[in-house]
Amino acid sequence: MSPAASAYVRRHGCLSSAAMQKWHVGVLPTDGGGDKRGWSLRNHVIYPFKSEDNEVIAFAGRDPQFEEKLQNFEATPAEERDASKRPNKYRFPKGFHRGIELFGQERQRLQENGYRETIHRLGLIIVEGFNDVIHLDSLQVPAMGICSNLLSDEQVAKIARLAGEVRGKVRLMLDCDTEGDEGAKDAAWKLLQAGLKVRPLWNRSMHGGKFAGRQLESLNGDEWSFVVAAATTAPDDSK
């Protein structure tokens, strides 16, 4: 593992050895030993996308040096920047449309301890990214990631179908920042139009602003229990 990839894994506590093994997350080495396959994902942290039937349908790569590259790009005077060279956080294979899939959508997850009960109590929990899904999984909480802060029409249709099995209930838990709040508002409107019962689990103003500015993967077990308690004791016409 390269120093950059190793540092990325250390920064993200959800990527423990056990979690990476369970979710089949890994790092594609820089030196392929002459093997040119997957060259565009070299030195990336790799996450497999699986179908509802647990079949691998694609691999996505997260550039562990994205933040550094973006900082250098933005440090360049605007008039000298080449917009086509703006760094990408993620790489997806050509022909794969992430907007029609949900990370963590495998139905076999319902067999894990407590997952079915949690979904039926709260509804489908929708989050943003790979690490958000993996982190909540470490707290024994099932969630599905849209791999963006914007929900596509195809994802709305899939969520509506899956939520129909749990009385049409959906809980949104995008990042607790400006972009996450705006994405959650857009997602809620789309899901409401699809006839679903939608509630946020958090946002910048909920819970007295307790979680404003937080990333989901920073949430600990006690804080998750606090969020769930608030969600299940508040008046909710989705019951």
C-alpha positions in Angstrom: 0.0 0.0 0.0 1.4 3.4 -1.0 2.0 6.0 1.7 -0.9 8.1 0.4 -3.3 5.2 0.4 -2.1 4.1 3.9 -2.6 7.6 5.2 -6.1 7.7 3.8 -7.1 4.4 5.4 -5.7 5.6 8.8 -7.7 8.8 8.6 -10.9 6.9 8.1 -11.5 4.8 11.2 -14.3 2.9 9.5 -11.8 1.2 7.2 -10.5 -1.2 9.8 -9.0 -4.5 8.6 -12.2 -6.3 9.4 -14.4 -3.8 7.6 -12.2 -3.8 4.5 -12.3 -7.6 4.4 -16.0 -7.7 4.9 -16.7 -5.1 2.2 -13.9 -6.3 -0.1 -12.2 -2.9 0.0 -8.6 -2.8 -1.1 -5.9 -0.7 -2.7 -4.7 -1.3 -6.3 -0.9 -1.0 -6.2 1.0 1.5 -8.3 3.2 -1.1 -9.8 1.2 -3.7 -11.7 4.3 -5.7 -12.6 3.7 -5.3 -16.3 -0.1 -5.9 -16.0 -1.8 -2.9 -17.5 -5.3 -3.8 -16.5 -6.9 -1.3 -14.2 -4.2 1.2 -14.8 -6.6 4.1 -14.2 -7.3 2.9 -10.7 -3.7 2.3 -9.7 -3.0 3.7 -6.2 -6.7 4.2 -5.6 -8.8 2.8 -2.7 -11.1 0.3 -4.4 -14.8 -0.2 -3.5 -16.9 -2.9 -5.2 -20.4 -2.1 -6.3 -22.7 -5.1 -5.9 -26.2 -5.7 -7.2 -29.2 -6.6 -5.1 -28.3 -10.2 -5.8 -24.8 -9.7 -4.4 -23.0 -9.9 -7.8 -20.1 -7.5 -8.3 -21.1 -5.1 -11.1 -18.3 -2.6 -11.0 -15.3 -1.3 -9.0 -15.0 2.3 -8.1 -11.7 4.0 -7.1 -11.2 6.8 -4.6 -8.0 8.9 -5.1 -6.3 9.1 -1.7 -4.5 12.2 -2.9 -7.6 14.0 -4.1 -7.6 16.7 -1.4 -3.9 17.5 -2.0 -4.5 17.7 -5.8 -7.5 19.9 -5.4 -5.7 22.2 -3.1 -2.9 22.6 -5.7 -5.4 23.1 -8.5 -7.3 25.8 -6.6 -4.0 27.5 -5.7 -3.3 28.1 -9.3 -4.5 31.5 -10.5 -8.0 31.2 -12.0 -6.8 32.5 -15.4 -4.2 29.8 -15.6 -6.3 26.9 -14.6 -7.3 24.2 -17.2 -10.8 23.2 -16.1 -10.4 19.8 -17.9 -7.6 19.0 -15.4 -9.6 19.5 -12.3 -8.9 16.4 -10.1 -11.6 13.8 -9.6 -12.3 12.3 -6.2 -13.7 9.1 -7.7 -13.1 7.0 -10.8 -15.8 4.8 -12.2 -15.5 2.4 -15.2 -16.7 3.5 -18.5 -20.3 2.5 -19.1 -21.1 2.2 -15.4 -23.8 4.6 -14.3 -23.6 5.1 -10.5 -26.9 7.1 -10.6 -28.9 3.9 -11.1 -27.3 1.9 -8.2 -27.1 2.2 -4.4 -24.0 1.2 -2.6 -24.9 -1.4 0.0 -28.1 -2.5 -1.8 -27.3 -6.3 -1.4 -30.4 -8.0 -0.1 -28.4 -10.6 1.8 -27.6 -7.8 4.3 -31.0 -8.4 5.7 -29.8 -11.6 7.2 -27.4 -9.8 9.5 -28.2 -9.5 13.1 -30.8 -6.8 13.8 -30.8 -5.4 10.3 -34.3 -6.3 9.3 -35.7 -5.0 12.6 -33.8 -1.7 12.2 -35.2 -1.2 8.7 -38.7 -1.9 9.7 -38.4 0.4 12.7 -36.8 3.4 10.9 -37.2 2.7 7.2 -34.5 2.7 4.5 -31.6 4.8 5.6 -30.1 6.8 2.8 -26.6 8.3 3.1 -24.0 9.8 0.8 -20.8 7.7 0.4 -19.0 4.4 0.6 -17.5 5.1 4.0 -20.8 6.3 5.4 -22.4 2.9 4.6 -19.4 1.0 6.0 -19.3 3.1 9.2 -22.9 2.6 10.0 -22.5 -1.1 9.2 -19.8 -1.2 11.9 -22.5 0.1 14.3 -24.8 -2.7 13.0 -27.0 -0.2 11.1 -28.0 -0.9 7.5 -27.8 2.0 5.1 -27.5 2.6 1.3 -25.3 5.2 -0.3 -26.2 7.3 -3.3 -22.4 8.2 -3.9 -23.3 11.8 -4.2 -25.2 14.5 -2.4 -27.8 14.5 -5.2 -30.4 11.8 -5.7 -31.0 10.7 -9.3 -34.5 9.9 -10.7 -33.4 6.3 -11.2 -32.3 6.1 -7.6 -35.6 7.6 -6.5 -37.4 4.8 -8.4 -35.2 2.1 -6.8 -35.7 3.5 -3.3 -39.4 3.7 -3.8 -39.5 0.1 -4.8 -37.4 -1.1 -1.9 -39.2 1.2 0.6 -42.5 -0.2 -0.4 -41.4 -3.3 1.5 -41.2 -1.2 4.8 -44.3 0.8 4.5 -42.8 3.5 2.3 -40.5 4.9 5.0 -37.2 6.6 4.2 -34.7 8.3 6.5 -32.2 10.7 5.0 -28.8 11.1 6.6 -26.6 13.0 4.2 -23.6 15.0 5.5 -24.5 17.6 8.1 -23.2 20.5 6.1 -24.5 23.0 3.6 -24.1 20.7 0.6 -25.7 17.8 2.5 -28.6 19.9 3.7 -29.3 21.1 0.1 -29.0 17.6 -1.2 -31.4 16.3 1.5 -34.0 18.9 0.6 -33.8 18.0 -3.1 -34.0 14.2 -2.2 -36.9 14.7 0.2 -38.9 16.5 -2.5 -38.3 13.9 -5.1 -39.1 11.1 -2.6 -42.2 12.8 -1.4 -43.4 13.1 -5.0 -42.9 9.4 -5.3 -45.4 8.9 -2.5 -42.9 8.0 0.2 -42.8 9.0 3.9 -39.5 10.8 4.3 -37.8 12.1 7.5 -34.3 13.5 8.1 -32.3 11.8 10.8 -30.1 14.9 11.2 -29.3 18.2 9.6 -27.5 21.4 10.7 -30.4 22.7 12.7 -31.8 19.5 14.2 -30.9 18.4 17.7 -30.0 22.0 18.7 -27.3 22.1 16.1 -25.4 19.4 17.9 -24.1 17.8 14.7 -23.7 20.8 12.5 -20.6 20.4 10.2 -20.2 16.7 11.0 -19.4 13.9 8.6 -21.4 10.8 9.1 -18.4 8.6 9.6 -17.4 10.6 12.7 -20.6 9.5 14.5 -20.0 7.2 17.5 -22.3 4.6 18.9 -23.7 6.8 21.7 -24.4 9.6 19.2 -26.2 7.2 16.9 -28.3 6.0 19.8 -29.2 9.6 20.5 -30.2 10.2 16.9 -32.4 7.1 16.8 -34.0 7.9 20.1 -35.0 11.3 18.9 -36.3 9.9 15.6 -38.4 7.2 17.3 -39.9 9.4 20.0 -40.8 12.4 17.9 -44.4 12.6 16.4 -44.1 10.8 13.1 -47.1 10.2 10.7 -45.1 7.6 8.8 -46.0 5.0 11.5 
